[in-house]
Every structure is written in C-alpha cells, then in structure tokens.
Amino acid sequence: MRDNFIRHRSRYDLEHVIGLYCCALRLRDWFGRNFIHRENDGDPQVSKEFIRQIMDGSKWALLESFWIEFPDLVQGLDPDVMLRQELLTRPICTGTP
C-alpha cells in the first residue's frame, strides 16, 4: 500500500487517506474484549493474548469503505484483508473530522 500511495500521491490528500485508514483499520475477533488487565497491586498490564493478536498480520483488516474510496491504494493487496461493513456490530467513522 505504501508503494501505491507513492505512485498515486498526486491523486490523494494525505490527511484524508491517513484519517480514513485509521478509522478503517480493524483487529479481527477482538471487538468487546478487554486488552488491559490488572496484576500485582492493580497495576494495569496489556494482555499477552492481545499482544499475540496484534502481532499476527492475518488478524488485521481494512474496512470495505477504504477499499471503495481508495482503490488505487489497495491494488495488489490480498482481498482477505477487506472487511465488509455489514459484518460489523457497531458504527464506523468516515475519516472526516
């Protein structure tokens, strides 16, 4: 995707692309789960399972809205990375401030 953005940078506003990217990036199978837990005397700790999940590239997805708005930027990406909006259980943001 980085190479595609460099190739097509004159077509897109970087701020808009990054805004929608941040809103469209999802961690699969983690919605509603806690990633912080307490240990020892109540010290907050990041869950080891959450760390494993975020380190696994196959667990990340981009919402379909990003694919629709920036088809040149996702060209060549594995289609399995796309997550369809109808599969979500909560609203998405549009990437606009």
C-alpha positions in Angstrom: 0.0 0.0 0.0 2.9 2.4 0.7 4.2 1.9 -2.8 0.8 2.5 -4.2 0.5 5.7 -2.3 3.9 6.9 -3.5 2.9 6.1 -7.1 -0.5 7.9 -6.9 0.3 10.6 -4.3 -0.8 13.4 -6.5 -4.4 12.0 -6.6 -5.0 11.9 -2.8 -4.9 14.2 0.2 -2.5 12.5 2.7 -4.5 13.8 5.7 -7.7 12.3 4.3 -6.1 8.9 3.4 -4.5 8.6 6.9 -7.7 9.7 8.6 -9.8 7.1 6.9 -7.1 4.4 7.2 -7.0 4.9 11.0 -10.8 4.7 11.1 -10.9 1.6 8.8 -8.2 -0.4 10.4 -9.6 -3.2 12.5 -8.3 -6.1 14.6 -10.4 -9.2 13.8 -12.1 -11.1 16.5 -11.3 -8.6 19.3 -14.5 -6.4 19.5 -15.8 -6.1 23.0 -12.8 -7.9 24.6 -10.5 -6.2 27.1 -6.9 -5.8 26.3 -5.9 -4.4 29.7 -6.0 -6.4 32.9 -4.7 -5.8 36.4 -1.8 -7.7 38.0 0.0 -7.5 41.4 -1.4 -4.5 43.3 -3.7 -3.5 40.5 -1.1 -2.4 38.0 -2.6 -2.2 34.5 -1.0 -4.7 32.1 -1.6 -5.3 28.4 -2.9 -8.8 27.9 -0.4 -11.3 26.4 -3.2 -12.6 24.2 -3.8 -9.1 22.8 -0.1 -8.7 22.1 -0.2 -12.0 20.2 -3.2 -10.9 18.3 -1.8 -7.5 17.2 1.5 -9.1 16.1 -0.3 -11.6 13.8 -0.7 -9.8 10.4 -3.6 -12.1 9.5 -5.7 -10.6 12.3 -5.7 -7.1 10.8 -8.3 -5.9 8.3 -9.3 -2.8 6.5 -13.0 -1.9 6.2 -14.6 -2.0 2.8 -15.0 1.8 2.8 -11.3 2.3 2.5 -11.2 -0.1 -0.5 -14.0 1.8 -2.2 -12.6 5.2 -1.6 -9.0 4.4 -2.5 -9.0 1.6 -5.0 -5.6 2.6 -6.3 -4.0 2.3 -2.9 -5.2 -1.2 -2.2 -4.3 -2.5 -5.6 -2.4 -5.8 -5.1 -3.4 -6.3 -1.5 -4.9 -9.7 -0.6 -8.7 -9.4 -0.8 -9.0 -11.3 2.5 -7.7 -8.1 4.2 -11.0 -6.4 3.3 -13.7 -6.4 6.0 -17.3 -5.8 4.8 -19.3 -3.2 6.8 -22.3 -5.4 7.2 -20.2 -7.8 9.3 -19.7 -5.1 11.9 -21.7 -4.7 15.1 -21.0 -1.1 15.8 -20.9 2.1 13.6 -17.8 3.1 11.7 -16.3 6.6 11.3 -16.0 8.2 7.9 -12.5 9.6 8.4 -13.6 13.2 8.1 -13.0 15.5 11.0 
